[in-house]
Amino acid sequence: MTKRYRRNLVILTAVWAVALLASGWSPFDRATWWMEVAPALIALPILWASARRLPLTTLALGLIGFHGLVLMLGGAYTYARVPVGFAVQDWFDLARNPYDRFGHFIQGFVPAIVLRELLVRLGLLKRGALLAVLVMACCLAVSAAYELIEFGAAMALGQGADEFLGTQGDPWDTQWDMLMCLIGAATALSLLTATHNRQLDRLGA
């Protein structure tokens, strides 16, 4: 692990710690907060544990850091109540708070680059069209799995899961969530592949 990577990881940890404190100080719903921030709490020790053997590119690490902040903001208010989402809703005269849609877009955008990096650096696939297709398929599979987790929470908690689900009365919310994830993955691959390749080249991947 280089000094630069360690410094970046320390910065990410510090930023997340402050954000977690702010997010969890007085969340709208404590159970929902735990469920929303859980991926960040799981990811952080994995990042530190894998830092020596598999330090990520700056792009991948930065995206992971941003994704964690998206989760923490959503956890603090619940996705249907994030203030910036209400502002966007008013600006564009939308029928619902769009922060949940944005969250699922990011759910595809960030993992697309992280999965791409892992597949390339572990020698599982070469760069190319097949890699892009498989990455998008994996992101969609992760999104579907997350929807099944939401389904399980709804069955177990009943009405208590409403804040976690964030459907806002939309009967097609599950399908929209998966579509936004797929669009996010495709967007990331379209916009960031060249930058990602350059960073992978510097790592000798």
PAZAPA-4460 file (N, C-alpha, C; in steps of 0.05 Angstrom, whole numbers, plus 32768, in hexadecimal, padded with zeros to 4 digits):
% residues 205
    n_x    n_y    n_z   ca_x   ca_y   ca_z    c_x    c_y    c_z   seq   type   mol
   8011   7FE8   8000   8000   8000   8000   8012   8019   8000     1      M     A
   800E   802A   7FEC   801E   8043   7FEB   8014   8057   8000     2      T     A
   8026   806A   8005   801F   807F   8018   8007   808F   800E     3      K     A
   8006   8093   7FF3   7FEF   80A2   7FE8   7FD5   8094   7FEC     4      R     A
   7FD5   807A   7FE7   7FBC   806A   7FEB   7FB4   806A   8008     5      Y     A
   7FC7   8066   801A   7FC1   8067   8036   7FB5   8082   803E     6      R     A
   7FC1   8097   8034   7FB7   80B2   803A   7F9A   80B5   8030     7      R     A
   7F95   80AC   8017   7F79   80AE   800C   7F66   809D   801D     8      N     A
   7F6F   8086   8026   7F5D   8075   8036   7F58   8082   8051     9      L     A
   7F6C   808F   805D   7F68   809D   8076   7F54   80B4   8072    10      V     A
   7F57   80C2   805C   7F45   80D9   8057   7F28   80CE   8054    11      I     A
   7F25   80B9   8045   7F0A   80AD   8041   7EFF   80A5   805C    12      L     A
   7F0F   8098   806D   7F06   808F   8087   7EFD   80A7   8098    13      T     A
   7F0D   80BC   8098   7F06   80D3   80A8   7EED   80E1   809E    14      A     A
   7EEA   80E4   8084   7ED2   80F0   8079   7EB9   80DF   807F    15      V     A
   7EBC   80C5   807C   7EA5   80B4   8083   7E9E   80B5   80A0    16      W     A
   7EB3   80B6   80B1   7EAD   80B7   80CE   7E9D   80D0   80D5    17      A     A
   7EA5   80E7   80CA   7E97   8100   80D0   7E7A   80FE   80C4    18      V     A
   7E78   80F3   80AC   7E5E   80F1   809F   7E4C   80DD   80AE    19      A     A
   7E57   80C8   80B8   7E47   80B4   80C7   7E3D   80C1   80E1    20      L     A
   7E4E   80D0   80EE   7E46   80DE   8107   7E30   80F1   8101    21      L     A
   7E33   8101   80EC   7E1E   8115   80E6   7E04   8107   80DD    22      A     A
   7E07   80F2   80CD   7DF0   80E3   80C2   7DE1   80D4   80D9    23      S     A
   7DF0   80C9   80EB   7DE4   80B8   8100   7DDD   80C7   8119    24      G     A
   7DE2   80E1   811A   7DDD   80F0   8133   7DC0   80F0   813B    25      W     A
   7DAF   80F6   8127   7D92   80F5   812D   7D83   80EF   8113    26      S     A
   7D86   80D6   8109   7D7A   80CF   80EF   7D5B   80CE   80F2    27      P     A
   7D4E   80D0   80DB   7D31   80CF   80DB   7D27   80B4   80E6    28      F     A
   7D34   809F   80DF   7D2D   8084   80E9   7D46   8074   80ED    29      D     A
   7D4B   806C   8106   7D65   8060   810D   7D68   8045   80FF    30      R     A
   7D54   8034   80FD   7D57   801A   80F0   7D5D   801E   80D3    31      A     A
   7D50   8031   80C6   7D55   8037   80AA   7D72   8040   80A7    32      T     A
   7D7B   8051   80B9   7D97   805B   80B7   7DAB   8044   80B8    33      W     A
   7DA7   8031   80CA   7DBA   801B   80CB   7DBA   800B   80B1    34      W     A
   7DA2   8007   80A5   7DA0   7FF7   808D   7DAD   8006   8075    35      M     A
   7DAA   8020   8075   7DB5   8030   805F   7DD3   8033   8060    36      E     A
   7DDE   8037   8077   7DFB   803B   8079   7E0B   8021   807C    37      V     A
   7DFD   800B   807F   7E0B   7FF1   8083   7E20   7FEB   806D    38      A     A
   7E1A   7FF1   8053   7E2E   7FEB   803E   7E48   7FFA   8043    39      P     A
   7E47   8013   804C   7E5F   8022   8052   7E6E   8016   806A    40      A     A
   7E60   800E   807E   7E6C   8002   8096   7E7A   7FE7   808F    41      L     A
   7E6F   7FD9   807B   7E7B   7FC0   8072   7E93   7FC5   8060    42      I     A
   7E90   7FD9   804F   7EA5   7FDF   803B   7EBF   7FE9   8048    43      A     A
   7EBD   7FFA   805C   7ED5   8007   8068   7EE9   7FF2   8072    44      L     A
   7EE2   7FDF   8083   7EF6   7FCC   808C   7F01   7FBB   8074    45      P     A
   7EF1   7FB6   8060   7EFB   7FA7   8049   7F10   7FB7   803A    46      I     A
   7F0B   7FD1   8037   7F1F   7FE2   802A   7F3A   7FE2   8038    47      L     A
   7F38   7FE3   8053   7F51   7FE3   8063   7F5F   7FC8   8061    48      W     A
   7F4F   7FB2   8063   7F5A   7F97   8063   7F67   7F90   8048    49      A     A
   7F5D   7F9B   8033   7F67   7F95   8018   7F7B   7FAA   800E    50      S     A
   7F81   7FBD   801E   7F92   7FD4   8015   7FAE   7FCB   800C    51      A     A
   7FBA   7FB8   801A   7FD5   7FB0   8013   7FD5   7F9E   7FFA    52      R     A
   7FC3   7F8C   7FF8   7FC3   7F79   7FE2   7FB6   7F85   7FC9    53      R     A
   7FA1   7F95   7FCC   7F93   7F9F   7FB5   7F89   7FBC   7FB9    54      L     A
   7F9C   7FCF   7FB9   7F95   7FEB   7FBB   7F86   7FF3   7FA2    55      P     A
   7F70   8001   7FA5   7F60   8009   7F8E   7F6B   8022   7F81    56      L     A
   7F61   8026   7F68   7F68   803F   7F5A   7F5B   8056   7F69    57      T     A
   7F67   806E   7F64   7F5B   8086   7F71   7F3E   808A   7F69    58      T     A
   7F38   8084   7F4F   7F1D   8086   7F46   7F0A   8074   7F55    59      L     A
   7F11   805B   7F58   7EFF   8048   7F66   7EFC   8050   7F83    60      A     A
   7F11   8057   7F90   7F10   805E   7FAC   7EFF   8078   7FB0    61      L     A
   7F03   808B   7F9F   7EF4   80A4   7FA1   7ED6   809F   7F9D    62      G     A
   7ECF   808E   7F8A   7EB3   8088   7F85   7EA7   8079   7F9D    63      L     A
   7EB6   8067   7FA9   7EAC   8059   7FC1   7EA7   806E   7FD7    64      I     A
   7EB9   8080   7FDA   7EB6   8095   7FEF   7E9D   80A5   7FEA    65      G     A
   7E98   80AD   7FD1   7E80   80BC   7FCA   7E66   80AC   7FCF    66      F     A
   7E67   8093   7FC7   7E50   8082   7FCB   7E48   807F   7FE9    67      H     A
   7E5D   807D   7FFA   7E57   807C   8016   7E49   8095   8020    68      G     A
   7E50   80AC   8016   7E43   80C5   801F   7E26   80C6   8015    69      L     A
   7E21   80BB   7FFD   7E06   80BA   7FF3   7DF5   80A8   8005    70      V     A
   7E00   8092   800E   7DF1   8080   8020   7DEC   808D   803B    71      L     A
   7DFF   809B   8045   7DFC   80A8   8060   7DE8   80BF   805F    72      M     A
   7DE7   80CE   804A   7DD3   80E3   8047   7DB7   80D7   8045    73      L     A
   7DB5   80C2   8035   7D9B   80B4   8033   7D93   80A8   804E    74      G     A
   7DA6   809D   805D   7DA0   8091   8076   7D96   80A6   808B    75      G     A
   7DA1   80BE   808A   7D9A   80D2   809D   7D7D   80DB   809B    76      A     A
   7D74   80DF   8082   7D59   80EA   807E   7D45   80D5   8074    77      Y     A
   7D4F   80BE   806B   7D41   80AA   805A   7D41   80B6   803D    78      T     A
   7D42   80A5   802A   7D46   80AE   800E   7D2E   80BF   8005    79      Y     A
   7D17   80BA   800F   7CFF   80CA   8006   7CFE   80E5   8013    80      A     A
   7D10   80EC   8026   7D0E   8105   8034   7D28   8116   8032    81      R     A
   7D3B   810E   8022   7D54   811D   8020   7D4E   8139   8015    82      V     A
   7D56   814E   8024   7D4F   816A   801B   7D57   8171   7FFF    83      P     A
   7D6F   816A   7FF7   7D78   8171   7FDC   7D66   8164   7FC7    84      V     A
   7D5B   814D   7FCE   7D48   8140   7FBB   7D2F   814F   7FB8    85      G     A
   7D25   815B   7FCE   7D0D   816C   7FCC   7D12   8185   7FBB    86      F     A
   7D2B   8190   7FBE   7D32   81A7   7FAD   7D31   81A0   7F90    87      A     A
   7D3D   8189   7F89   7D3D   8180   7F6D   7D21   817A   7F64    88      V     A
   7D11   816F   7F75   7CF5   8169   7F6F   7CE6   8183   7F68    89      Q     A
   7CEB   8198   7F77   7CDE   81B2   7F71   7CE8   81BE   7F57    90      D     A
   7D02   81BD   7F53   7D0E   81C9   7F3B   7D03   81BD   7F21    91      W     A
   7D00   81A2   7F21   7CF7   8194   7F09   7CDA   818C   7F0A    92      F     A
   7CCC   8194   7F1E   7CAF   818E   7F21   7CAA   8170   7F20    93      D     A
   7CBA   8161   7F30   7CB7   8144   7F30   7CA1   813B   7F43    94      L     A
   7C98   8122   7F3F   7C83   8118   7F50   7C8D   810D   7F6A    95      A     A
   7CA7   8108   7F6C   7CB2   80FC   7F85   7CCE   8107   7F89    96      R     A
   7CD8   8103   7FA2   7CF4   8109   7FA8   7D06   80F6   7F98    97      N     A
   7D18   8101   7F88   7D28   80EF   7F76   7D42   80E4   7F83    98      P     A
   7D46   80EA   7F9D   7D60   80E1   7FA8   7D63   80C3   7FA8    99      Y     A
   7D4C   80B5   7FAB   7D4D   8097   7FAA   7D56   808E   7F8E   100      D     A
   7D4C   809B   7F7A   7D55   8094   7F5E   7D73   8099   7F5B   101      R     A
   7D7C   80B0   7F66   7D98   80B7   7F64   7DA9   80A2   7F73   102      F     A
   7D9F   8099   7F8A   7DAE   8085   7F9A   7DB1   806B   7F8B   103      G     A
   7D9C   8063   7F7C   7D9F   804A   7F6C   7DAF   804E   7F53   104      H     A
   7DB0   8066   7F48   7DC2   806C   7F32   7DDF   8069   7F3C   105      F     A
   7DE5   8074   7F54   7E00   8071   7F5F   7E06   8054   7F66   106      I     A
   7DF1   8045   7F6D   7DF4   8028   7F73   7DFF   8019   7F5B   107      Q     A
   7DFA   8023   7F43   7E06   8017   7F2B   7E20   8025   7F23   108      G     A
   7E20   803F   7F25   7E37   804F   7F1C   7E51   8048   7F2A   109      F     A
   7E50   8046   7F45   7E69   8041   7F54   7E71   8023   7F52   110      V     A
   7E5F   8010   7F57   7E68   7FF4   7F55   7E72   7FEC   7F39   111      P     A
   7E68   7FFA   7F24   7E72   7FF4   7F09   7E90   7FF7   7F07   112      A     A
   7E9B   800C   7F12   7EB8   8011   7F11   7EC6   7FFE   7F24   113      I     A
   7EBB   7FFA   7F3B   7EC8   7FE8   7F4F   7EC9   7FCC   7F44   114      V     A
   7EB3   7FC2   7F3A   7EB2   7FA7   7F2F   7EC4   7FA4   7F17   115      L     A
   7EC4   7FB8   7F06   7ED6   7FB8   7EEF   7EF3   7FB5   7EF7   116      R     A
   7EFA   7FC4   7F0C   7F16   7FC4   7F16   7F1D   7FA8   7F21   117      E     A
   7F0B   7F9D   7F31   7F11   7F83   7F3C   7F13   7F6D   7F27   118      L     A
   7F01   7F6D   7F13   7F02   7F59   7EFE   7F1C   7F5B   7EEE   119      L     A
   7F25   7F73   7EE9   7F3E   7F77   7ED9   7F56   7F70   7EEA   120      V     A
   7F58   7F7A   7F02   7F70   7F77   7F12   7F73   7F5B   7F1D   121      R     A
   7F5D   7F4C   7F20   7F5F   7F30   7F29   7F64   7F1E   7F12   122      L     A
   7F65   7F29   7EFA   7F6A   7F19   7EE2   7F53   7F08   7ED9   123      G     A
   7F3B   7F0F   7EE0   7F24   7EFF   7ED9   7F19   7F06   7EBD   124      L     A
   7F1D   7F1F   7EB4   7F14   7F27   7E99   7F27   7F3C   7E8F   125      L     A
   7F2A   7F3C   7E75   7F39   7F51   7E68   7F26   7F69   7E62   126      K     A
   7F32   7F80   7E5E   7F22   7F98   7E57   7F15   7F94   7E3C   127      R     A
   7EFD   7F9E   7E3A   7EEF   7F9B   7E20   7ED1   7F9A   7E24   128      G     A
   7EC3   7F94   7E0F   7EA5   7F94   7E0F   7E9A   7F80   7E22   129      A     A
   7EA6   7F68   7E23   7E9B   7F53   7E35   7E9D   7F5C   7E52   130      L     A
   7EB3   7F6A   7E59   7EB6   7F74   7E74   7EA0   7F88   7E7B   131      L     A
   7E9A   7F9A   7E68   7E85   7FAE   7E6D   7E6A   7FA1   7E71   132      A     A
   7E64   7F8D   7E60   7E4A   7F7F   7E62   7E48   7F71   7E7D   133      V     A
   7E5D   7F63   7E85   7E5C   7F54   7E9E   7E5A   7F67   7EB6   134      L     A
   7E68   7F7D   7EB5   7E66   7F91   7ECB   7E4A   7F9B   7ECD   135      V     A
   7E3D   7FA2   7EB7   7E21   7FAC   7EB9   7E0F   7F96   7EC3   136      M     A
   7E13   7F7D   7EBA   7E03   7F67   7EC4   7E06   7F63   7EE2   137      A     A
   7E1F   7F65   7EEC   7E24   7F62   7F08   7E17   7F78   7F18   138      C     A
   7E19   7F91   7F0E   7E0C   7FA7   7F1C   7DEE   7FA3   7F1E   139      C     A
   7DE2   7F9A   7F08   7DC5   7F94   7F08   7DBE   7F7E   7F1B   140      L     A
   7DD0   7F6A   7F1D   7DCB   7F54   7F30   7DCD   7F5E   7F4D   141      A     A
   7DE0   7F70   7F52   7DE2   7F7B   7F6D   7DCA   7F8B   7F74   142      V     A
   7DC0   7F9B   7F61   7DA8   7FAA   7F65   7D90   7F98   7F6B   143      S     A
   7D8D   7F83   7F5B   7D77   7F70   7F60   7D79   7F63   7F7B   144      A     A
   7D92   7F5C   7F84   7D96   7F51   7F9E   7D8D   7F65   7FB4   145      A     A
   7D94   7F7E   7FB0   7D8D   7F93   7FC3   7D6E   7F95   7FC5   146      Y     A
   7D61   7F93   7FAE   7D44   7F95   7FAE   7D38   7F7D   7FBD   147      E     A
   7D45   7F66   7FBB   7D3C   7F4F   7FCB   7D40   7F53   7FE9   148      L     A
   7D56   7F61   7FF0   7D5A   7F68   800C   7D44   7F7A   8016   149      I     A
   7D3D   7F8E   8005   7D28   7FA0   800C   7D0D   7F91   800F   150      E     A
   7D09   7F7D   7FFD   7CF1   7F6D   7FFF   7CF1   7F5D   8019   151      F     A
   7D08   7F52   8021   7D09   7F44   803A   7D04   7F56   8052   152      G     A
   7D0F   7F6F   8051   7D0A   7F82   8067   7CED   7F89   8068   153      A     A
   7CE0   7F8C   8051   7CC4   7F93   8051   7CB3   7F7C   805D   154      A     A
   7CBA   7F63   8056   7CAB   7F4D   8061   7CB0   7F4A   807F   155      M     A
   7CC8   7F4F   8088   7CCE   7F4B   80A4   7CC4   7F62   80B6   156      A     A
   7CC6   7F7B   80AB   7CBF   7F92   80BC   7CA4   7F9E   80B6   157      L     A
   7C97   7F95   80A0   7C7D   7FA0   809A   7C7F   7FBE   8094   158      G     A
   7C6D   7FCE   80A0   7C6D   7FEB   809B   7C87   7FF8   80A5   159      Q     A
   7C94   7FEB   80B7   7CAD   7FF6   80C1   7CC3   7FF8   80AC   160      G     A
   7CBF   7FEB   8095   7CD4   7FEB   8080   7CCE   8001   806B   161      A     A
   7CB9   8010   806F   7CB1   8024   805A   7CC7   8038   8055   162      D     A
   7CD5   8042   806B   7CE9   8056   8067   7D02   804B   8059   163      E     A
   7D07   8031   805E   7D1E   8024   8051   7D18   8020   8033   164      F     A
   7CFF   8019   802D   7CF8   8013   8011   7CF7   802D   8000   165      L     A
   7CEC   8042   800C   7CEC   805C   7FFE   7CDD   805B   7FE3   166      G     A
   7CC8   804C   7FE1   7CB9   8049   7FC8   7CA9   8062   7FC1   167      T     A
   7CA2   8072   7FD5   7C92   808A   7FD1   7C79   8085   7FC0   168      Q     A
   7C6D   806E   7FC5   7C54   8068   7FB8   7C56   805E   7F9B   169      G     A
   7C6E   805A   7F91   7C72   8052   7F75   7C72   8033   7F73   170      D     A
   7C5E   8027   7F65   7C5C   800A   7F64   7C73   7FFE   7F53   171      P     A
   7C80   800F   7F43   7C96   8006   7F32   7CB1   800E   7F3D   172      W     A
   7CB3   8013   7F56   7CCB   801D   7F63   7CE2   8009   7F60   173      D     A
   7CDD   7FF0   7F63   7CF1   7FDB   7F61   7CFE   7FDB   7F45   174      T     A
   7CEC   7FDC   7F31   7CF6   7FDB   7F16   7D06   7FF5   7F0F   175      Q     A
   7CFD   800C   7F19   7D0B   8025   7F15   7D27   8024   7F22   176      W     A
   7D27   8019   7F3A   7D41   8017   7F48   7D55   8007   7F39   177      D     A
   7D4D   7FF0   7F2E   7D60   7FE0   7F1F   7D68   7FED   7F05   178      M     A
   7D55   7FFB   7EF8   7D5B   8009   7EDF   7D6F   801F   7EE4   179      L     A
   7D6B   802E   7EFA   7D7E   8044   7F00   7D9A   8039   7F06   180      M     A
   7D9B   8022   7F13   7DB5   8016   7F18   7DC3   800E   7EFE   181      C     A
   7DB4   8003   7EEC   7DBF   7FFB   7ED2   7DC8   8013   7EC2   182      L     A
   7DB8   8029   7EC3   7DC0   8042   7EB5   7DD9   804D   7EC2   183      I     A
   7DDB   804C   7EDC   7DF3   8056   7EEA   7E0B   8046   7EE2   184      G     A
   7E09   802C   7EE1   7E20   801B   7ED9   7E29   8022   7EBC   185      A     A
   7E16   8024   7EAA   7E1C   802A   7E8E   7E29   8046   7E8C   186      A     A
   7E1F   8059   7E9B   7E2A   8074   7E9B   7E47   8075   7EA4   187      T     A
   7E4C   8067   7EBA   7E67   8066   7EC5   7E7B   805A   7EB1   188      A     A
   7E73   8044   7EA4   7E84   8037   7E91   7E89   8049   7E79   189      L     A
   7E74   8057   7E71   7E77   8069   7E59   7E89   8081   7E5F   190      S     A
   7E87   808C   7E77   7E95   80A5   7E7D   7EB1   80A0   7E89   191      L     A
   7EB4   808A   7E98   7ECC   8088   7EA8   7EDF   8072   7E9F   192      L     A
   7ED9   8062   7E8B   7EEA   804C   7E83   7F06   8055   7E7B   193      T     A
   7F08   806A   7E6C   7F22   8074   7E63   7F33   807C   7E7B   194      A     A
   7F27   808C   7E8D   7F36   8094   7EA5   7F3E   807C   7EB6   195      T     A
   7F2B   806A   7EB9   7F30   8052   7EC9   7F47   8042   7EBD   196      H     A
   7F47   803F   7EA2   7F5D   8030   7E95   7F78   803C   7E9A   197      N     A
   7F79   8057   7E9A   7F93   8064   7E9E   7F9D   805E   7EBB   198      R     A
   7F8B   805F   7ECE   7F93   8059   7EEA   7F9A   803C   7EED   199      Q     A
   7F8C   802A   7EE0   7F93   800E   7EE1   7FAF   8009   7ED4   200      L     A
   7FB4   8017   7EBF   7FCE   8015   7EB2   7FE5   801D   7EC5   201      D     A
   7FE0   8032   7ED5   7FF5   803B   7EE8   7FFA   8026   7EFD   202      R     A
   7FE5   8016   7F03   7FE9   8000   7F16   7FF3   7FE7   7F0A   203      L     A
   7FF7   7FE7   7EF0   8001   7FCF   7EE2   7FEC   7FBA   7EDE   204      G     A
   7FD2   7FC2   7EDF   7FBC   7FAE   7EDC   7FB4   7FAA   7EBF   205      A     A
***
